[in-house]
């Protein structure tokens, strides 16, 4: 909390409206990520203001930061169509790192949003065919595909994909392990194996 308050001390009368709006959106976003109670509507409004100013100034770097805050707000509010829209814009204007992150998060929009499961599966197939994919990325994609198939009632191929994704990347970091388990849990739920879902 002290860090957030110290950050506000950097804002003064010489700070531009663009910088001020982006800073506001980012600070609210950080508070959400730090598990503080923040009204998603407040974060969404701040992010929209910052994004609008960034577009007007043709500042792609600040636009990505504003959109990222907007993605957080929309995710918390369950507005997965808005999440997908903002992630697609990040892919258009962001750096290679920004685009990779957006693509990874977009899988969550297909899992939780209104798009048909086949659209999500097509997205996974397209991503898997992209050159330069790491084993970590492919494992996460395969786990996403497994969850999508489970949601569609295709539990047998879903389980096969889920198990294969678990062993795809031999040196998985804790984030990948957790991300993979988060996606594989619903596969076991769809199969009616609640004990295995809890264990996962």
C-alpha positions, 0 to 999 in steps of 0.5 A, a space after each residue: 500500500 505504501 508503494 502505491 501512495 509513494 507512486 502518487 507523489 510522482 504526479 504533479 502539475 507538470 504531468 500530462 493528462 496522458 501520463 496521469 491517466 495511464 498512471 491511474 489505470 496502472 496503479 488501480 490494476 496493481 492494487 487488484 493484482 495485490 488483492 486489494 478491493 477495487 471497484 472493477 467499474 473504476 478500473 475500467 473507466 480509468 483504463 478506457 480514459 487512458 486508452 483513448 488518450 493513448 490512441 489520440 497521441 498514437 502512443 502504442 506503449 501506453 495504449 498496451 498498458 491501458 488495455 492491459 488494465 482494461 483486460 483485468 477489469 473486464 476479467 473480474 467482471 466476467 466480460 469476456 467479449 471485452 477481454 477478447 476485443 482488448 487482447 486483439 488490439 494489444 496483438 495489433 499494436 504491442 511488442 512481441 512480448 506483449 503479443 505473446 502475453 495477449 495470446 496466452 490470456 486469450 485462451 482464457 477468453 475462449 474458455 470462459 467467454 461466449 465464443 463457441 468451443 469450436 472457435 476456441 479449438 481453432 484458435 488453439 490449432 492456429 497457435 500450435 502451428 505458429 513457428 518458434 513455440 516453446 514446449 512451455 507454450 505448447 503444453 499450456 495450449 494443449 491443456 487449454 484445448 483439453 479443457 475446451 474439449 471437456 466443456 464440449 463433452 468430448 471427455 476421452 480426447 480431453 483426458 488424453 490431451 490433458 495427460 500428454 500436456 502434463 509431461 510435454 515440458 520436462 522442466 516446468 516452472 511453478 507457473 506452468 505447473 499451476 496453469 496446467 493444473 488449473 486447466 486440467 481440473 475441469 477435464 476431471 470434473 467433466 468426467 465426474 472424477 471430482 477426487 482427481 480434480 481436487 488432487 490436480 
